């Protein structure tokens, strides 16, 4: 029998803020990542949301619901492997485009 934590969904919520001139570059990368995530079994929801902003900044939130922690950890490893294959460094990318990011794994209460 699975424990409550093994069967509960995991939510990944990431917030990004970038200068408007980097908006399209970030959105392109978010859509690539979205495509990778959607191909993984156990991905229940996968949204890229944009918040209107008149501050010279583009603001995005990504929201991904995973079936459970096991699936989430497998997906995390798979994405890390994909990044290694294409030599993509997420932290360097965010720094290069001047992005501020807040990333969190969450559980429903």
Helices and strands as residue ranges (DSSP letters): H 4-7, E 10-19, G 20-22, H 23-38, E 43-51, E 57-66, H 69-85, H 90-96, E 100-106
